[in-house]
Amino acid sequence: MRARTGQNLRSSTRRDGRRRRAVSAAAAMAVGVMTLGVLAPPAASDSAAPAPAAAAAGPDAVQRALNTLVRDDGMPAALASVKDRNGRARTYTAGVGDLTTGSKVPRDGQVRIGSNTKAFTAVVVLQLVGEGKIGLDAFVDTYLPGLVRGEGIDGSRITVRQLLQHTSGLPDYGVHLDDDEIRHRYFGPRELLDLALEHPADAEPGETWGYSNTNYVLAGLIVQKVTGRPLAEEMDRRIIQRIGLRHTYFPAPGEMTVREPHPRGYHRSPEDGPLRDFTEMDPSAGWAAGQLISTNSDLNRFFTALLGGRLLPAAQLAEMRTTVPVGTSGLRYGLGLTSRTLSCGGVYWGHGGDIAGYETRGGVTDDGRAANVAVTSIPTDEAAVRHVSEAVDRALCG
């Protein structure tokens, strides 16, 4: 749930960080990555027939990028799933799945996907907009009357669109939470909102872009108010079951484990401290902003279905793809969806997420390419941050 601008949007279920930097295109990460000396043998699998030798450069480039993340950046493991425009999929792994046992990285293993959850929440809201049950430019008070009040904060002046686009000016509750505090504690959505409302507004509604997990907690509460059903059930019915995401789920209250084969997730807190196993944790501090668990291939399926018009009517998808700039970075943010430029031309659409133990980055292009990369520790220096982005770029441009 942390936010970063520049080439990356830091976002996830982890505390959007007590140590989160102010949103700025020049934001920099503290240096402190421990370099691991062991690199597992390169591994890749292909769901189609082997490619000709001349076409092997792309997959090799992806594997090299993952190897760099493990060897040079200290990531315990790195995983990727890549689909070309013809539908051929490949999966990759590097590193080890468990630093204690040295076990292999499960191919396409489940990971906590952090703020990729925001894209799912935005889809549910926009489906309800298409059904006439939510107005994109209606005020929050229309659905949650009197709930959003604080210093410089008034829900009668904040629109649903501004929530989804992070232009509401609402403060982020996540900056006031500590990783160790939230690890074993359940937070209800209203509790998260109350934490945010203890602090003054960051800006006037519509004045500027500013990443805040509070926006998506409110979006989730609106979904529940309008439908009369839990957000997790609506997300499962409207998205997960609809497009067959077999390895994606919203953890139940109190569920701290990851259900299917997965690499263990590691975290540094403080950022210059040692890696600690954070695989088991209560993800409720993320809720609509960052609670989901999935795989790289399921994320590829989700974003491909979304951009292909299988989840939203054309009008709502167009709204989702209408973006505002994030500083001077070249990154643009729509309604729960980002666009980023590619070295080979054009852009890709996705979101990205980080949560203590895991980071995921990736997306899809308009011509059908898709790639997602996961690492099992949040990068804490600028080189590692760049290398994750470069891995996605190589996968989509290879």
C-alpha positions in Angstrom: 0.0 0.0 0.0 3.1 2.2 -0.1 3.3 4.8 -2.8 6.3 5.6 -5.0 6.4 7.7 -8.1 9.1 7.8 -10.8 9.3 4.5 -12.7 7.3 2.7 -10.0 4.2 3.0 -8.0 4.8 1.5 -4.6 1.5 0.1 -3.4 0.3 -2.7 -1.2 -1.2 -4.2 1.9 1.8 -3.4 4.0 1.6 -0.3 6.0 1.6 2.2 3.3 4.5 2.8 5.4 5.2 4.6 8.6 8.4 5.3 6.7 6.7 6.0 3.3 8.3 8.9 1.5 6.2 11.9 0.5 4.8 11.4 -3.0 7.3 12.8 -5.4 8.7 11.9 -8.8 12.1 12.0 -7.4 11.4 9.8 -4.4 14.3 7.6 -3.5 14.6 4.4 -1.4 17.0 3.9 1.4 20.0 1.8 0.6 20.3 -1.5 2.5 19.9 -4.6 0.4 21.7 -7.7 1.6 23.3 -9.5 -1.4 22.7 -13.3 -1.2 25.5 -15.5 -2.5 23.4 -18.4 -3.8 21.6 -18.3 -7.1 19.4 -21.3 -8.0 19.9 -22.6 -11.6 17.8 -20.7 -14.2 14.4 -22.3 -14.8 11.8 -21.6 -17.3 8.9 -23.6 -18.7 6.9 -23.2 -21.9 3.2 -24.1 -22.3 3.7 -24.3 -26.1 6.2 -26.0 -28.4 9.8 -24.8 -28.2 10.5 -21.6 -30.0 13.1 -21.4 -32.8 16.6 -20.5 -31.7 16.2 -17.0 -33.3 13.2 -16.3 -31.0 14.9 -17.4 -27.8 16.4 -13.9 -26.9 13.2 -12.7 -25.2 12.8 -15.5 -22.8 16.6 -15.5 -22.0 16.4 -11.8 -21.3 13.6 -12.4 -18.7 15.6 -15.1 -17.0 18.7 -12.9 -16.9 16.6 -10.2 -15.3 15.3 -12.5 -12.6 18.8 -13.8 -12.0 20.0 -10.2 -11.5 17.3 -9.6 -8.9 18.5 -12.6 -6.9 22.3 -12.4 -7.4 22.8 -8.6 -7.3 19.8 -7.2 -5.5 19.4 -9.8 -2.7 15.9 -11.0 -3.5 15.4 -14.5 -2.0 13.3 -15.4 -5.0 11.9 -13.9 -8.2 9.1 -15.3 -10.4 7.6 -14.3 -13.7 4.8 -15.3 -16.0 4.9 -14.0 -19.6 2.3 -14.3 -22.4 3.0 -13.2 -25.9 0.4 -11.7 -28.3 -0.2 -15.2 -29.7 -1.2 -16.5 -26.3 1.9 -18.6 -25.6 2.8 -18.5 -21.9 6.1 -19.0 -20.2 6.9 -19.1 -16.5 10.3 -18.4 -14.8 11.9 -18.7 -11.4 15.2 -17.7 -9.8 16.5 -18.1 -6.2 15.1 -20.3 -3.5 11.6 -20.6 -2.1 12.7 -20.9 1.5 15.9 -19.5 2.9 15.9 -22.0 5.7 15.5 -25.2 3.8 16.7 -24.0 0.4 13.6 -25.5 -1.3 12.8 -24.7 -4.9 10.6 -21.8 -5.9 7.2 -23.1 -6.8 6.6 -22.3 -10.4 3.9 -19.7 -10.7 3.5 -19.8 -6.9 0.9 -17.8 -5.0 2.0 -14.4 -3.6 0.4 -11.6 -1.7 -0.3 -9.0 -4.5 -0.8 -5.9 -2.4 -2.3 -3.0 -4.2 -3.1 -4.8 -7.4 -6.2 -5.4 -5.3 -7.1 -1.8 -6.0 -7.7 -2.7 -9.7 -10.1 -5.4 -8.6 -11.9 -3.0 -6.3 -12.1 -0.4 -9.0 -13.6 -2.9 -11.5 -16.4 -3.8 -9.0 -17.2 -0.1 -8.5 -17.2 0.6 -12.2 -19.5 -2.5 -12.8 -21.9 -0.9 -10.4 -21.6 2.4 -12.2 -22.5 0.6 -15.4 -25.5 -0.9 -13.7 -26.7 2.5 -12.6 -26.2 1.8 -8.9 -23.2 4.1 -8.3 -22.6 7.5 -9.9 -18.9 8.1 -10.7 -19.3 11.8 -10.1 -21.6 11.4 -7.1 -20.3 12.5 -3.7 -19.3 10.0 -1.1 -22.0 11.3 1.2 -24.6 10.0 -1.3 -23.7 6.5 -0.1 -22.1 7.0 3.2 -23.8 10.1 4.6 -21.9 11.9 7.3 -19.2 9.2 7.6 -16.3 11.1 6.1 -15.6 14.2 8.3 -12.4 15.6 9.6 -10.0 18.5 9.5 -10.4 19.8 6.0 -12.3 16.6 5.1 -15.9 16.5 4.0 -17.5 13.6 2.2 -20.1 15.9 0.6 -17.3 17.4 -1.5 -15.4 14.2 -2.5 -16.6 12.2 -5.5 -16.3 8.5 -6.2 -14.1 9.3 -9.2 -11.7 11.1 -7.0 -11.5 8.1 -4.7 -10.6 5.8 -7.5 -8.1 8.3 -9.1 -6.4 9.3 -5.8 -7.3 12.9 -6.2 -9.6 13.1 -3.1 -6.9 14.8 -0.9 -7.7 12.2 1.9 -4.8 11.3 4.2 -3.4 7.8 4.1 -4.0 5.7 7.2 -1.2 3.4 6.1 1.6 5.8 7.0 0.6 5.5 10.6 0.8 1.8 10.9 3.9 -0.3 11.7 4.6 -3.7 10.0 5.1 -5.5 13.2 2.0 -3.9 14.7 -0.3 -5.1 11.8 1.2 -8.5 11.3 -0.9 -10.3 14.0 -3.8 -7.8 14.3 -7.1 -7.7 12.6 -8.3 -4.3 11.4 -11.9 -3.7 10.3 -12.5 -1.3 7.4 -14.1 1.3 9.6 -11.1 1.2 12.0 -8.8 1.9 9.1 -11.0 4.9 8.0 -11.0 6.2 11.6 -7.2 6.1 11.6 -7.1 8.3 8.5 -9.7 10.8 9.8 -7.6 11.5 12.8 -5.3 13.5 10.5 -6.0 16.6 8.3 -6.6 16.5 4.6 -3.6 16.4 2.4 -5.2 18.6 -0.2 -8.5 19.9 -1.5 -10.6 17.4 -3.4 -9.5 17.4 -7.1 -6.5 19.7 -6.5 -3.7 17.2 -7.0 -2.9 13.5 -7.3 -1.8 11.8 -4.0 -1.7 8.1 -3.3 -3.9 7.1 -0.3 -5.1 3.7 0.6 -8.0 5.4 2.4 -9.6 6.1 -0.9 -10.0 2.4 -1.6 -11.3 1.5 1.8 -14.0 4.0 1.2 -14.6 2.6 -2.3 -15.0 -0.9 -0.7 -17.4 0.5 1.9 -19.5 2.0 -0.9 -19.7 -1.3 -2.7 -20.9 -3.0 0.5 -23.5 -0.3 1.2 -24.9 -0.4 -2.4 -24.9 -4.2 -2.8 -25.7 -5.3 0.8 -23.0 -7.9 0.4 -19.3 -8.2 1.7 -16.8 -6.8 -0.7 -14.9 -10.2 -0.9 -18.1 -11.9 -2.1 -18.8 -9.3 -4.7 -15.2 -9.5 -5.9 -15.3 -13.2 -6.1 -18.6 -13.3 -7.9 -18.0 -10.5 -10.3 -14.4 -11.1 -11.2 -12.6 -14.1 -9.8 -15.3 -16.7 -10.7 -16.4 -14.9 -13.9 -13.0 -15.1 -15.6 -11.7 -18.3 -14.0 -9.0 -17.0 -11.7 -8.4 -20.4 -10.0 -5.5 -19.2 -7.8 -6.9 -15.8 -6.6 -8.7 -15.2 -3.4 -9.6 -12.7 -0.7 -8.3 -14.1 2.6 -11.0 -14.6 5.2 -10.8 -12.7 8.5 -8.0 -14.1 10.6 -6.5 -16.2 7.7 -2.8 -15.6 7.9 -1.4 -18.3 5.7 -1.1 -18.7 1.9 -3.3 -21.6 0.7 -1.4 -23.0 -2.3 2.3 -23.6 -3.0 4.2 -20.4 -2.6 7.6 -19.0 -2.0 8.1 -17.6 1.5 8.1 -13.8 1.8 10.8 -11.9 3.6 10.9 -8.4 5.0 13.3 -5.8 6.4 11.9 -3.7 9.2 13.7 -1.3 9.6 14.9 -1.1 6.0 18.5 -1.6 6.9 17.8 -4.6 9.2 18.0 -8.3 8.4 15.5 -10.2 6.3 12.8 -11.8 8.4 10.2 -14.3 7.3 6.8 -12.5 7.0 5.0 -15.1 5.0 2.3 -15.5 7.7 0.5 -12.3 8.5 -2.9 -10.8 8.9 -3.6 -8.8 5.7 -6.7 -7.0 6.9 -4.8 -3.6 7.1 -5.0 -3.7 3.3 -8.7 -4.8 2.8 -10.0 -3.2 -0.5 -6.6 -1.5 -1.0 -4.4 -4.6 -0.8 -5.6 -7.9 0.7 -5.7 -10.3 -2.3 -3.5 -13.3 -2.9 -2.9 -14.5 -6.5 -0.3 -15.7 -9.0 1.5 -14.0 -11.8 -0.4 -16.0 -14.4 -3.8 -15.1 -12.8 -2.8 -11.4 -12.8 -2.0 -11.7 -16.5 -5.4 -13.3 -17.1 -7.1 -10.6 -15.0 -5.5 -7.6 -16.8 -5.9 -9.2 -20.2 -9.7 -9.8 -19.6 -10.0 -6.3 -18.2 -8.3 -4.5 -21.1 -10.1 -6.9 -23.6 -13.5 -5.6 -22.4 -14.6 -8.8 -20.6 -15.2 -7.2 -17.2 -16.5 -3.7 -18.0 -18.8 -2.1 -20.6 -16.9 0.1 -23.1 -17.9 3.4 -21.4 -16.6 2.3 -18.0 -13.4 0.9 -19.4 -12.8 4.2 -21.1 -13.3 6.0 -17.8 -10.8 3.6 -16.1 -8.2 4.3 -18.8 -8.6 8.1 -18.5 -5.4 9.1 -16.6 -3.8 11.9 -14.8 0.0 12.4 -14.6 1.9 11.3 -11.5 4.4 14.1 -11.1 6.9 14.3 -14.0 7.7 10.6 -14.0 5.8 9.6 -17.1 3.6 7.3 -15.0 -0.1 8.0 -15.3 -3.0 6.9 -13.0 -6.5 6.2 -14.1 -9.3 4.6 -12.0 -7.4 1.9 -10.3 -5.2 1.4 -13.3 -1.8 2.8 -14.3 -0.1 3.2 -17.7 3.7 3.1 -18.0 5.9 3.6 -21.1 7.8 0.7 -22.6 11.4 0.9 -24.0 10.1 -0.7 -27.3 7.4 1.9 -27.7 3.8 2.3 -26.4 2.6 1.6 -22.9 1.4 -1.2 -20.7 -1.6 -1.1 -18.3 -1.6 -2.6 -14.8 -1.1 -1.5 -11.2 1.5 -3.2 -9.1 1.6 -3.9 -5.4 3.9 -4.4 -2.4 3.2 -5.8 1.0 5.7 -7.0 3.7 7.3 -10.1 2.1 6.3 -9.6 -1.6 6.3 -7.2 -4.5 4.5 -7.6 -7.8 4.8 -5.6 -11.0 3.4 -6.0 -14.5 0.5 -5.5 -16.8 -0.7 -5.9 -20.4 -0.4 -4.1 -23.7 -3.2 -3.3 -26.1 -2.0 -5.9 -28.6 -2.3 -8.7 -26.1 1.2 -9.1 -24.5 1.1 -9.7 -20.7 3.8 -10.1 -18.0 3.9 -10.1 -14.2 7.0 -10.3 -12.0 7.1 -11.0 -8.3 9.9 -10.9 -5.8 9.9 -12.2 -2.3 11.1 -9.1 -0.5 10.3 -5.4 -1.1 13.3 -3.8 -2.8 14.9 -1.2 -0.6 17.4 0.5 -2.9 17.0 2.3 -6.2 18.9 -0.3 -8.2 16.6 -3.1 -7.1 13.5 -1.0 -7.8 14.8 -0.3 -11.3 15.6 -3.9 -11.9 12.1 -5.1 -11.1 10.7 -2.5 -13.7 13.3 -3.6 -16.2 12.3 -7.2 -15.8 8.7 -6.3 -16.8 10.0 -4.2 -19.7 12.2 -7.0 -21.0 9.3 -9.5 -20.7 6.9 -7.2 -22.7 9.5 -6.0 -25.2 11.3 -9.3 -25.8 
